[in-house]
Amino acid sequence: MRTITTINELRDVLRAERREGRTVGFVPTMGFLHEGHISLVNRAKEICDVVVMSIFVNPLQFGPNEDFDRYPRDIPRDSKLAEEAGVSYLFTPGVEEMYPSKMLTNVSVAEVTEPLCGASRPGHFDGVATVVTKLFNIVQPHYAFFGQKDAQQLAVIEQMVYDLSMPVTIVPCPTLREADGLALSSRNVYLSAEEREQALALSRSLRQAQAMVEAGERDVATIRDAVASEISQQPLAVIDYVELLQYPRLGYTARLAEGDRVLLALAVKFGKTRLIDNIIMNV
């Protein structure tokens, strides 16, 4: 594995790879890698000749009161994991390399950014869309790999790529979970033992909702209320949102219909740690 910190060097080596006819797969991350990230690398290795991973904690997607400064970072650890996973090139630019001067350009996607995390984290998805556009322009991948755990982010990226005719294929990859059901996240390290135990209510409530839909429940408010009730039984849980929306356009609906593809998404704080989880269901 070769570690690269500058845009120009990465462009040079990838230009040579493409000239040799090799397909380039891209896994963008904010680091503090876990098995979920590694699963993206494994998928990329299945269909690409060259796998590029970026590690960049993007300040544009953090609000003024969010955890940019305390977001976990450990490049030596991540580098070892990336190399063991089979990453070809690890791109680890600093903020000065990515944003050498004040950014005057902003990439904004409408509608799909408005509910869920877009409502509670204004500007977040503008920051995501802007940095991903910049990374796509730097790497110029044939394929890019994103986890379904960030289902709204995935929908935003897919919409952006479609609308702007970007020459990259987005490959969604399933959410990875701990044995007890907790979705893998870099933020899980913040949880105390008690918070982590109570956070299991998230995946449990999603499973219960799926069972309700499979049993024939079609009223969105009933399903949503059942999920919120399950989570609210945990004393440390503070619900940001529980929503059931059409996917991938994230439109609201009062009743589910046969053939619908829907996203049940939730965000809940345990102490200072905000966790998201979701399930995508075909009705």
C-alpha positions as CSV (number, residue, x, y, z in Angstrom):
1,M,0.0,0.0,0.0
2,R,1.2,3.5,-0.8
3,T,0.2,6.4,1.4
4,I,-0.3,9.7,-0.4
5,T,-1.0,13.1,1.1
6,T,-1.2,15.5,-1.9
7,I,-3.8,15.8,-4.6
8,N,-1.2,16.1,-7.4
9,E,0.6,12.9,-6.4
10,L,-2.6,10.9,-6.2
11,R,-3.7,12.2,-9.6
12,D,-0.4,11.2,-11.2
13,V,-0.4,7.6,-9.9
14,L,-4.1,7.0,-10.8
15,R,-3.6,8.5,-14.2
16,A,-0.9,5.9,-14.8
17,E,-3.2,3.1,-13.4
18,R,-6.1,4.1,-15.8
19,R,-3.6,4.4,-18.7
20,E,-2.8,0.7,-18.1
21,G,-6.5,-0.1,-18.3
22,R,-7.1,-0.8,-14.6
23,T,-10.5,-0.1,-13.0
24,V,-10.3,2.2,-10.0
25,G,-12.6,1.7,-6.9
26,F,-12.9,4.4,-4.3
27,V,-13.8,4.1,-0.6
28,P,-14.1,7.6,1.0
29,T,-14.0,7.6,4.8
30,M,-13.4,9.9,7.8
31,G,-11.2,7.3,9.3
32,F,-11.2,5.4,12.7
33,L,-11.8,2.4,10.6
34,H,-14.0,-0.6,11.6
35,E,-15.2,-3.7,9.9
36,G,-17.9,-1.7,8.1
37,H,-15.2,0.2,6.3
38,I,-13.3,-3.0,5.6
39,S,-16.4,-4.6,4.1
40,L,-16.5,-1.7,1.6
41,V,-12.8,-2.4,0.7
42,N,-13.6,-6.1,0.3
43,R,-16.5,-5.3,-2.1
44,A,-14.3,-2.9,-4.1
45,K,-11.6,-5.6,-4.4
46,E,-14.2,-7.9,-5.9
47,I,-14.9,-5.7,-8.9
48,C,-11.9,-3.3,-9.2
49,D,-8.2,-3.7,-10.0
50,V,-7.1,-0.8,-7.8
51,V,-8.7,0.3,-4.5
52,V,-8.2,3.9,-3.2
53,M,-9.3,4.8,0.3
54,S,-9.4,8.3,1.6
55,I,-9.3,9.3,5.2
56,F,-10.3,12.9,5.7
57,V,-12.4,14.4,8.5
58,N,-14.3,17.0,6.6
59,P,-14.9,20.2,8.5
60,L,-17.6,21.4,6.0
61,Q,-20.1,18.8,7.2
62,F,-19.8,19.6,10.9
63,G,-22.0,22.2,12.5
64,P,-20.6,24.8,15.0
65,N,-21.7,22.7,18.0
66,E,-20.9,19.3,16.6
67,D,-17.9,17.0,17.3
68,F,-15.4,17.9,14.7
69,D,-12.6,18.4,17.2
70,R,-13.4,15.3,19.2
71,Y,-14.1,13.0,16.2
72,P,-11.8,10.0,16.7
73,R,-8.6,10.1,14.6
74,D,-5.8,7.5,14.5
75,I,-3.9,7.5,11.1
76,P,-1.3,4.9,12.1
77,R,-3.9,2.4,13.3
78,D,-6.1,3.1,10.2
79,S,-3.1,2.7,7.9
80,K,-2.3,-0.7,9.3
81,L,-5.9,-1.8,8.9
82,A,-6.2,-0.4,5.4
83,E,-3.0,-2.2,4.3
84,E,-4.1,-5.5,5.8
85,A,-7.5,-5.1,4.0
86,G,-5.7,-4.8,0.6
87,V,-6.0,-1.0,-0.1
88,S,-3.8,0.0,-3.0
89,Y,-3.5,3.7,-2.2
90,L,-4.4,5.5,1.0
91,F,-5.1,9.2,0.6
92,T,-4.7,11.2,3.8
93,P,-4.8,14.9,3.0
94,G,-4.8,17.6,5.6
95,V,-7.4,20.3,5.7
96,E,-4.9,22.7,4.1
97,E,-4.4,20.4,1.2
98,M,-8.2,20.0,0.6
99,Y,-9.1,23.6,1.4
100,P,-6.0,25.8,0.9
101,S,-8.2,28.9,0.9
102,K,-11.8,29.7,1.8
103,M,-14.2,27.6,-0.2
104,L,-16.4,29.8,-2.3
105,T,-18.1,26.9,-4.1
106,N,-20.8,24.8,-2.5
107,V,-22.6,21.7,-3.9
108,S,-26.2,21.5,-2.7
109,V,-28.7,18.8,-3.4
110,A,-32.4,19.6,-2.8
111,E,-35.3,17.6,-1.4
112,V,-33.5,14.4,-0.3
113,T,-31.4,16.5,2.0
114,E,-34.3,18.1,3.8
115,P,-35.8,15.5,6.2
116,L,-34.0,13.3,8.8
117,C,-30.4,14.5,9.4
118,G,-30.9,17.4,7.0
119,A,-33.5,18.8,9.3
120,S,-31.5,18.5,12.5
121,R,-28.1,19.2,11.0
122,P,-28.5,22.1,8.6
123,G,-25.7,22.4,6.1
124,H,-24.4,18.9,6.8
125,F,-25.3,17.4,3.4
126,D,-23.9,20.5,1.5
127,G,-20.6,19.7,3.2
128,V,-20.9,16.0,2.3
129,A,-21.9,16.7,-1.4
130,T,-19.1,19.3,-1.7
131,V,-16.3,17.1,-0.4
132,V,-17.5,14.0,-2.3
133,T,-17.6,16.0,-5.5
134,K,-14.1,17.2,-4.8
135,L,-12.8,13.7,-4.0
136,F,-14.5,12.3,-7.2
137,N,-12.7,15.0,-9.2
138,I,-9.4,14.1,-7.6
139,V,-9.7,10.3,-7.8
140,Q,-11.9,9.9,-10.9
141,P,-13.0,6.4,-9.9
142,H,-14.9,4.0,-12.0
143,Y,-16.8,2.8,-8.9
144,A,-17.4,4.3,-5.4
145,F,-18.5,2.4,-2.4
146,F,-20.9,3.7,0.3
147,G,-22.5,1.9,3.3
148,Q,-26.3,1.8,3.6
149,K,-25.9,2.6,7.3
150,D,-25.8,6.3,6.1
151,A,-28.8,5.7,3.9
152,Q,-29.7,9.4,3.5
153,Q,-26.1,10.2,2.6
154,L,-26.2,7.4,0.0
155,A,-29.4,8.8,-1.5
156,V,-27.9,12.3,-1.6
157,I,-24.7,11.0,-3.4
158,E,-26.8,8.9,-5.9
159,Q,-29.0,11.9,-6.7
160,M,-26.0,14.2,-7.1
161,V,-24.2,11.7,-9.4
162,Y,-27.3,11.2,-11.5
163,D,-28.2,14.9,-11.8
164,L,-24.6,16.0,-12.7
165,S,-23.9,13.0,-15.0
166,M,-20.8,12.1,-13.0
167,P,-18.9,9.2,-14.7
168,V,-18.9,7.0,-11.6
169,T,-21.0,4.0,-10.5
170,I,-22.2,4.1,-6.9
171,V,-22.2,0.7,-5.2
172,P,-24.3,0.5,-2.0
173,C,-23.1,-1.9,0.6
174,P,-25.1,-3.4,3.5
175,T,-24.8,-2.2,7.1
176,L,-22.4,-4.3,9.3
177,R,-23.4,-4.9,12.9
178,E,-21.9,-6.2,16.1
179,A,-23.0,-9.7,17.2
180,D,-25.6,-8.0,19.5
181,G,-27.0,-5.9,16.6
182,L,-25.4,-2.5,17.2
183,A,-24.6,-0.9,13.9
184,L,-20.8,-0.4,13.5
185,S,-19.8,3.3,13.8
186,S,-16.7,5.2,14.5
187,R,-18.7,7.1,17.2
188,N,-19.4,3.9,19.2
189,V,-16.1,4.4,21.0
190,Y,-17.7,7.4,22.8
191,L,-20.4,5.2,24.5
192,S,-20.1,4.2,28.1
193,A,-21.0,0.6,28.9
194,E,-24.4,1.6,30.1
195,E,-25.0,3.8,27.0
196,R,-23.9,1.0,24.7
197,E,-26.2,-1.5,26.3
198,Q,-29.2,0.8,26.0
199,A,-28.3,1.6,22.4
200,L,-29.2,-1.9,21.4
201,A,-32.8,-0.7,21.5
202,L,-32.1,0.9,18.1
203,S,-31.6,-2.3,16.1
204,R,-34.2,-4.1,18.3
205,S,-36.9,-1.5,17.4
206,L,-36.0,-1.8,13.7
207,R,-36.5,-5.5,13.8
208,Q,-39.8,-5.1,15.5
209,A,-40.9,-2.6,12.9
210,Q,-39.9,-5.0,10.1
211,A,-42.0,-7.7,11.7
212,M,-45.0,-5.4,11.9
213,V,-44.7,-4.6,8.2
214,E,-44.3,-8.3,7.3
215,A,-47.4,-9.0,9.4
216,G,-49.4,-6.6,7.3
217,E,-49.2,-3.3,9.2
218,R,-49.4,-0.4,6.7
219,D,-50.1,2.7,8.9
220,V,-46.9,4.7,9.0
221,A,-47.8,6.5,12.3
222,T,-48.5,3.2,14.1
223,I,-45.1,1.8,13.0
224,R,-43.3,5.0,13.9
225,D,-44.9,5.2,17.3
226,A,-44.0,1.6,18.1
227,V,-40.4,2.3,17.3
228,A,-40.3,5.5,19.3
229,S,-42.0,3.7,22.3
230,E,-39.4,0.9,22.3
231,I,-36.5,3.4,22.2
232,S,-38.0,5.7,24.8
233,Q,-38.0,2.9,27.4
234,Q,-34.2,3.4,27.6
235,P,-33.6,6.1,30.3
236,L,-30.5,7.6,28.5
237,A,-32.1,7.7,25.1
238,V,-33.0,11.2,23.6
239,I,-34.7,10.7,20.2
240,D,-33.8,13.2,17.5
241,Y,-36.0,11.6,14.9
242,V,-37.9,8.4,13.9
243,E,-39.2,8.5,10.4
244,L,-40.6,6.1,7.8
245,L,-40.1,7.5,4.3
246,Q,-40.2,6.5,0.6
247,Y,-36.8,5.5,-0.6
248,P,-34.7,6.8,-2.2
249,R,-36.6,10.1,-2.7
250,L,-37.3,10.4,1.0
251,G,-40.9,11.5,0.5
252,Y,-43.5,11.3,3.3
253,T,-46.4,8.9,3.1
254,A,-49.2,8.1,5.5
255,R,-49.8,4.5,4.4
256,L,-47.5,1.9,2.9
257,A,-48.6,0.3,-0.3
258,E,-47.6,-3.0,-1.9
259,G,-44.4,-2.6,-3.9
260,D,-43.2,0.4,-1.9
261,R,-39.5,0.6,-1.0
262,V,-39.2,2.5,2.3
263,L,-36.6,3.7,4.7
264,L,-37.2,3.5,8.5
265,A,-34.5,5.8,9.9
266,L,-33.7,7.0,13.3
267,A,-31.2,9.2,15.2
268,V,-30.9,9.0,18.9
269,K,-28.5,10.5,21.4
270,F,-27.0,8.6,24.3
271,G,-25.1,11.1,26.4
272,K,-23.1,13.2,24.0
273,T,-23.1,10.5,21.3
274,R,-25.6,10.7,18.4
275,L,-26.2,7.4,16.7
276,I,-28.1,6.7,13.5
277,D,-29.5,3.5,12.3
278,N,-32.0,2.4,9.6
279,I,-33.5,-0.4,7.7
280,I,-34.6,-0.4,4.0
281,M,-37.8,-2.5,3.4
282,N,-39.6,-3.7,0.3
283,V,-43.3,-3.8,1.2
